[in-house]
Each structure stands twice: as structure tokens, then as C-alpha cells.
């Protein structure tokens, strides 16, 4: 099976790309999530009350395991992307948009991976060997060879919660240089 050579970021058109509750303080993140819930229009509106606390805890665990494997995060919380395409994620949004970024744009020591969304990947105890594991970019070919791409073998979710390989990008610079972060323009090659 071919390993995708790009990461995809899905987002709400009205909000713009690479916006994250994780970058907000606890009170502001809660306020924003409450607004999303009240609107009731997107996948995120279904998140439970303890979502933010669990998310912050999972991000810390992923970060620690990534560093233990030689990862070098350059930001406190990650940007979330997906290895290859996953059209299902685009349906989470009213005005779903996507950005594809070549995997080669990132320093591999700044990208961690979980097989599946980090919530089930890190929290489910179903005996699958990839549960609780954090991978590096260099592990991706073996990961895809062993388990396949979830968006290929489980596009409708009928076979469990694994629908894609999540990439956690722990660096702003590649996205900034491509003009993908709010308030930035692409940088010209020297």
C-alpha cells in the first residue's frame, strides 16, 4: 500500500485553518466550546463536558511519549492534521475546507502520529497493538504496511473508531512559511 506523502488539515471556512481550543486558556476554551455546542451545527458541538480536560491531558501524554522517542516539539500544543485524505472529516463542518501540506515540508522530529484519532488511540483498551502508542514519521511506512490506512479499510466507521492516522505537528514554522497561519503570508524562497 502506498504511504501518502501529504498531511491534510480540515477546518470550518468561517473560522479559518489551524484554530485550536488548545491554544486558549481554560476559561476562553470553555467559552468557545460552549458557543460551538449552543450552535449545534458541527461535529464538535457533540463533545462532552470533560472534553477539554481530557484533551489537555492526552496532549501532554502524547508530547511526553514523543519526546521519549526523540521528538523535538517546538510548541506546547500540536496542530492537528491527518495522513492523506479523509473525506469523512470534512463532513464535521458546515463549510468544510481542507488544506494539503506535503509531509516533506515538516521536520520529522516535530511530527508525532497516532493510529487513529488521538482520543480512541490513547484511551481505548481493546487489545489492539497500536493503542496507547505514539509514532514518528519514520514509523509511517511500517504502520501503513502492518495496519493499512484506516480511511481505506474503515471509511464508514463500521469497523471501529479508527478512521485515519492523526498527525500532531509540534512546530509553527513550516505552516507560517507557507502562509497558512493567521496573519502570515507565504515567504518567498531566498
KAQUI-V460087 format. One record per backbone hydrogen bond with DSSP energy under -0.5 kcal/mol. NH is the residue of the N-H (numbers start at 1). CO is the residue of the C=O. If there is no record, write none. Layout:
# KAQUI-V460087
nh->NH co->CO
nh->NH co->CO
This chain:
# KAQUI-V460087
nh->4 co->2
nh->7 co->101
nh->8 co->82
nh->9 co->99
nh->10 co->8
nh->11 co->97
nh->13 co->95
nh->15 co->12
nh->16 co->12
nh->23 co->20
nh->24 co->21
nh->29 co->25
nh->30 co->26
nh->31 co->27
nh->32 co->28
nh->33 co->29
nh->34 co->30
nh->35 co->31
nh->36 co->32
nh->37 co->33
nh->38 co->34
nh->39 co->35
nh->40 co->36
nh->43 co->92
nh->45 co->42
nh->46 co->43
nh->47 co->44
nh->51 co->48
nh->54 co->50
nh->55 co->51
nh->56 co->52
nh->57 co->53
nh->58 co->54
nh->59 co->55
nh->60 co->56
nh->61 co->57
nh->62 co->58
nh->63 co->59
nh->64 co->60
nh->65 co->61
nh->66 co->62
nh->67 co->63
nh->68 co->64
nh->69 co->65
nh->69 co->66
nh->70 co->67
nh->71 co->66
nh->72 co->109
nh->74 co->170
nh->79 co->169
nh->81 co->79
nh->81 co->167
nh->82 co->8
nh->83 co->165
nh->84 co->6
nh->84 co->82
nh->89 co->86
nh->90 co->86
nh->91 co->87
nh->91 co->88
nh->92 co->89
nh->93 co->90
nh->96 co->93
nh->97 co->11
nh->99 co->9
nh->101 co->7
nh->103 co->5
nh->104 co->5
nh->105 co->102
nh->106 co->103
nh->108 co->106
nh->110 co->107
nh->111 co->108
nh->112 co->168
nh->113 co->135
nh->114 co->166
nh->116 co->114
nh->116 co->164
nh->121 co->117
nh->122 co->118
nh->123 co->119
nh->124 co->120
nh->131 co->128
nh->132 co->121
nh->133 co->130
nh->135 co->113
nh->137 co->108
nh->137 co->111
nh->139 co->136
nh->140 co->137
nh->143 co->139
nh->144 co->140
nh->145 co->141
nh->146 co->142
nh->147 co->143
nh->148 co->144
nh->150 co->148
nh->152 co->149
nh->153 co->149
nh->154 co->150
nh->157 co->154
nh->160 co->157
nh->163 co->161
nh->166 co->114
nh->166 co->116
nh->167 co->81
nh->168 co->112
nh->169 co->79
nh->169 co->167
nh->170 co->110
nh->170 co->168
nh->176 co->172
nh->177 co->173
nh->178 co->174
nh->179 co->176
nh->180 co->175
nh->181 co->175
nh->184 co->181
nh->187 co->177
